[in-house]
Amino acid sequence: MSQTRRAVQLLLGLLAFAWSMAMLLHAGMGGMPWDVLHQGVVRTTGLPFGVVVAATSVLVLLAWIPLRQRPGVGTVANVVVIAAAIGPSISALGVLLPEPGLGARVALALGGIVLNGVATAAYVGVRLGPGPRDGLLTGLVARTGWSVRLVKTLIELAVVLAGWALGGTLGWATIAYAFGVGPVVQASVRWFAPTGLGDARAVRLAEPVRAGVATEEHNRGA
């Protein structure tokens, strides 16, 4: 993969990721686990969504220090691009679909899940460094020796409950995302990372609980 393609794919992947976040939030049927927390903080503090996303990313990156994780270009781009793009994406959807009906909201949620999986494969596929939250996951797995399934479940349960307590929206789309995005990532890899996503750690960080379990089982059987 050429450097130009990697740069373009990284940027477009992150922009698509931000748009998928906005789709799920605008649907109002439950955001991604971390977005339940972001939304709760926004409703509690009144801060712009992008500011909350950026601040959360920085705090998560600070947690990398004791975990001895090293950020890459893709890590920094993840923080900057998504934080900058999420606000305009939410506003744009508000203009395009000011009051979506039930069918449109379901379509937004499902479309957001699919787009998020494609976007994840795109930005992880360039192998320029994981996002802050993915690095937290892999760092904790490496330091504790616990399974990806357990660590990811504990992290996402904690952020979802905290976000819900602060007023974030927890709904069926949150659960659908947790179990549905992994297969989309795997299906998209053939286009965005023809040689694969790298080592087993890179594959696991890109997938949700179910996909992480499948990867571990495959590795044990190999």
C-alpha positions in Angstrom: 0.0 0.0 0.0 1.5 3.4 -1.1 2.0 6.2 1.4 -0.5 8.3 -0.5 -3.2 5.7 -0.3 -2.5 5.1 3.4 -2.9 8.8 4.2 -6.1 9.2 2.1 -7.6 6.0 3.5 -6.8 7.1 7.1 -8.4 10.5 6.6 -11.5 9.2 4.9 -11.8 6.3 7.3 -11.8 8.7 10.3 -14.2 11.1 8.6 -16.6 8.1 7.9 -16.1 7.0 11.5 -17.3 10.4 12.8 -20.2 10.4 10.4 -21.3 6.9 11.6 -21.1 8.2 15.2 -23.4 11.1 14.2 -25.8 8.7 12.5 -26.3 6.6 15.6 -26.6 9.7 17.9 -29.2 11.3 15.6 -31.2 8.1 15.4 -31.6 8.4 19.2 -31.8 4.6 19.7 -28.5 4.2 21.6 -25.0 5.2 20.6 -21.8 3.3 20.5 -20.7 2.4 24.1 -18.2 5.3 24.4 -20.7 7.7 22.8 -23.2 7.0 25.5 -20.5 8.4 27.9 -19.7 11.3 25.6 -23.4 12.1 25.3 -23.9 12.0 29.1 -21.0 14.3 29.7 -22.3 16.7 27.0 -25.8 16.8 28.6 -24.3 17.3 32.1 -21.7 20.0 31.2 -23.1 21.7 28.1 -19.8 21.3 26.3 -19.7 20.7 22.5 -19.6 17.1 21.6 -16.3 17.4 19.8 -14.7 19.0 22.9 -15.9 16.1 25.0 -14.7 13.5 22.5 -11.2 15.2 22.4 -11.0 15.5 26.2 -12.0 11.9 26.7 -9.4 10.8 24.1 -6.6 12.8 25.9 -7.6 11.2 29.2 -7.5 7.8 27.7 -4.2 8.4 26.2 -2.8 9.4 29.6 -3.9 5.9 30.8 -1.5 4.5 28.1 1.5 5.7 30.0 1.5 3.1 32.8 0.4 0.5 30.2 3.5 1.4 28.1 1.5 1.9 24.9 3.0 4.0 22.2 0.8 6.2 20.0 1.3 6.4 16.2 0.4 8.9 13.5 -3.0 7.2 13.2 -3.5 7.6 17.0 -3.0 11.4 16.8 -5.1 11.7 13.7 -7.9 9.7 15.3 -8.1 12.2 18.1 -7.9 15.3 15.9 -10.0 14.3 13.0 -12.9 12.7 14.9 -13.1 15.5 17.4 -13.1 18.1 14.6 -15.6 16.3 12.4 -18.2 15.0 14.9 -19.8 18.4 15.6 -20.3 19.3 11.9 -21.6 15.8 11.2 -24.2 16.0 13.9 -25.3 19.5 12.7 -25.4 18.3 9.1 -27.7 15.4 9.9 -29.9 17.7 11.9 -30.4 19.8 8.8 -30.8 16.9 6.4 -33.2 15.0 8.7 -34.6 17.4 11.3 -37.3 15.1 12.6 -36.7 11.5 11.3 -39.6 9.1 11.7 -39.2 5.6 13.2 -38.2 4.0 9.9 -35.6 6.6 9.2 -34.2 6.3 12.8 -33.9 2.6 12.5 -32.2 3.0 9.1 -29.8 5.6 10.6 -28.9 3.3 13.4 -28.3 0.2 11.2 -26.5 2.3 8.6 -24.3 3.8 11.2 -23.3 0.4 12.5 -22.4 -0.8 9.0 -20.5 2.4 8.1 -18.6 2.3 11.4 -17.4 -1.2 10.6 -16.2 -0.2 7.2 -14.6 3.0 8.6 -12.8 1.0 11.3 -11.4 -1.5 8.7 -10.2 1.5 6.7 -8.3 3.4 9.4 -7.0 0.3 11.2 -6.0 -1.2 7.9 -3.3 1.5 7.2 -1.5 0.3 10.3 -0.5 3.7 11.6 -1.5 3.2 15.2 -4.7 2.3 17.1 -7.2 4.8 18.3 -7.0 5.8 22.0 -9.7 3.5 23.2 -8.4 0.5 21.2 -4.9 1.1 22.7 -6.4 1.1 26.2 -8.0 -2.2 25.4 -4.9 -3.9 24.1 -2.7 -2.3 26.8 -4.9 -3.7 29.6 -5.0 -7.1 27.9 -1.2 -7.2 27.7 -0.7 -6.0 31.3 -3.3 -8.1 33.0 -3.3 -11.3 30.9 -7.0 -11.2 30.9 -9.0 -12.1 27.8 -10.0 -9.6 25.2 -13.6 -10.5 25.9 -13.4 -9.8 29.6 -11.4 -6.5 29.3 -13.6 -5.2 26.5 -16.7 -6.1 28.4 -15.5 -4.4 31.6 -14.4 -1.2 29.8 -17.6 -0.9 27.8 -19.9 -1.8 30.7 -18.2 0.9 32.8 -18.4 3.6 30.2 -22.0 2.7 29.3 -23.2 2.8 32.9 -21.4 6.0 33.6 -22.8 7.6 30.5 -26.3 6.4 31.2 -26.1 7.7 34.7 -25.1 11.1 33.3 -28.0 11.1 30.8 -26.6 9.4 27.8 -28.9 7.3 25.6 -28.7 3.5 26.0 -30.8 1.5 23.6 -31.0 -1.4 21.3 -28.6 0.1 18.8 -25.9 0.1 21.5 -26.3 -3.7 21.9 -26.6 -4.2 18.1 -23.4 -2.2 17.6 -21.5 -4.4 20.2 -22.4 -7.6 18.3 -22.8 -6.4 14.8 -19.8 -4.2 13.9 -17.2 -7.0 14.2 -18.5 -9.0 11.2 -18.6 -5.8 9.1 -15.0 -5.1 10.0 -13.9 -8.6 8.9 -15.9 -8.4 5.7 -14.3 -5.0 4.9 -10.7 -6.0 5.5 -10.4 -7.5 2.0 -10.8 -4.0 0.5 -8.9 -1.9 2.9 -6.2 -4.2 4.2 -5.6 -6.9 1.5 -2.8 -8.4 3.5 -4.8 -8.4 6.8 -4.9 -6.1 9.8 -1.5 -7.2 11.0 -0.8 -9.4 14.0 -3.5 -10.9 16.2 -3.5 -7.9 18.5 -4.3 -5.5 15.7 -7.2 -7.8 14.6 -8.6 -8.0 18.1 -8.5 -4.3 18.8 -10.7 -3.6 15.8 -13.4 -6.0 16.7 -16.1 -6.1 19.4 -16.6 -8.7 22.0 -17.9 -11.5 19.8 -15.2 -11.1 17.2 -12.6 -10.9 19.9 -13.7 -14.3 21.3 -13.7 -15.8 17.8 -10.1 -14.6 17.2 -8.9 -16.1 20.5 -10.5 -19.4 19.8 -8.9 -19.5 16.3 -5.5 -18.7 17.8 -5.8 -21.4 20.4 -6.8 -23.9 17.7 -3.9 -23.0 15.4 
